Amino acid sequence: MATVEKTQQQKRSDVRAEIQKTFGSVPTWVEEFPDAALEGFWSTMRDFQLAETAIPNKYKELIGLGVSGATRCRYCALFHTEAAKLFGATDEEIREAAMMAAHTMSASTFLNAMQTDYDTFRRETLDAISYVRAHTPALQQGQQGQVSKGGTAAHA
């Protein structure tokens, strides 16, 4: 049992050293993690959230900001706002991410409260996507675009 405790203490020390190197300090709230959870938390943060992955860091932080608004977490809202700015997000992008989260929560609340039939919703959604794709030349050619107010695509 003493060997396991020493191993966990060594892992905690190694993780603390990495966090210190990354952020310049080890935040108090991170110090409060149980030994058994700290390494997993840090590896996910280091290897996914902060790493270069398929989703650019700015977008990951804007997603995190949207989730933090939906979960009403002021800690996460602060972290993800500042991290999004660090990775190049503008104030307008931050406002839009927050609004997109609010819009999604609003629609989700309505759909769930009304107990909308999922199969009908799914069919109508896929039909709408097919229609837009078929009537938008840029999307037909596999280019990314955005649908304008008039229903036609504009390049993003």
N, C-alpha and C positions, 0 to 999 in steps of 0.2 A: 504494500500500500504506500509506503514511503517513496518508492521508486516512481509510482504513478504521480504522486503529488509533486515530486521534483521535476518530472517531465512536464507536467502542466505549468509549473512555475517557470521553467525554461522557455516553453512555448509562449507564455504570457510576456516574458521579458523580450523575446524576439519580436513578437507582434508590436509591443510598445515601442521598440526601437524603430521599426518600420513606420509606424504612425508618426513618431517624432520626426523622422527624416522627411516624411511627406508633408506634414502640416506645421512643423516647427514646434509642436507641443502635442501632448496627449490630452484631449478634452476630458473634463471631469466626468461627463456622462459615460464616456467610453471606459473609464477606470471602474465604473460600477458594474460592467458586464461580468457575469460569472465566468470563471476560467474556461469551462467547457464550451461556452458560446462565443468567446472573443475571437478565436482563430477563424471560425466559420464566418462570422460577421465581417471581419477585416478582409478575408480572402474574397468575399463577394464584392465588397466595396472597392478593393484594389483591382481585382481582375475583371470586374464587369462595369461597375458604375464609373470608375475613374479611368479605366483603360480605353484605348481606341478599339472599338468594336464596330459591327455593321451599322449601328445607329450612332451618329456623331454625338459627342459629349454634350453639345449645346442642346440637342433634341432630347437626350436622356434627362437632362436637368429640367427642361420645360415640361416633359411628361411627369417628372417627380413633383414639380410645382403644381400641376393640375391635380394630381392625386392628393397632395397635401391640402389643397383647398377643399376637395371632396371629403377628406377625412377630418377636416377642421384642425389640422395640426400646425400650430404656429411655429414650432421648432423646425419642422420640415419645410414649411413655407419660407422661412428665413434662409435656411441652408440652400434650398434649391434655387431660390431667387438669386442669391449671391453667386452660387456656382454657375448658374446660367449666364450671368453677366461676365464671370471670369472666362467662360468659354465663348464669349462674343455675342450673347443675346442682347438685343436692344430693349429699351423700355417698351416699345410698341409690341415686340414679340412676346414679352412677359405679360403685357395686358391681354394680348390675343390668346395666349395659353390659358390664362386664368378664365377668360370669357368662354373659351372652348370647353373647359372643364365645367363651368357653370351651365352652359347650354346642354351638355351631355347629361349632367345630373338632372336638369329640368325635364328633358325628354324622358329619361329613364324613370323618374318619379311618376310622370304622367302615365307612361306605358304600363308600369307595374301596378299603379293604383287602379287603373282601368282594367287590369288583367287582360290586356290585349292578347289575342291568340298568336302564339309564337310562329306557328306554321304559316299563317296568313301574313304576318309581319315579314317573315323571311322571304316568302314568295314575292311580295310587293317590293321589298328592298332590292332583291336580285333583278326583278323586272326593270326597276328604275335605273339601276346601274347599267344594265344591258342597253336600255334606251339611250342613255346619255352617251355611252361608248359608241353606239351605232350612229349617232347624230352629231358627233364631235370629231371632225377630221384629224385633229392632232392626237386624239386618243386612239383612233383607228390605226394610226401609224406607229403606235406604241410609245409615243412621246408623253411625258408627264405634263399635265396642264391643270388648270383650275376652271371650274364652270362659272361663268359670269352670271350676273343677275338675269340676263336674257336667255340663259340656258345654253350658250355656246362656250367653248373652251377658250381660255386665254393662257398663253404660256406663262408658267411661274418663273 
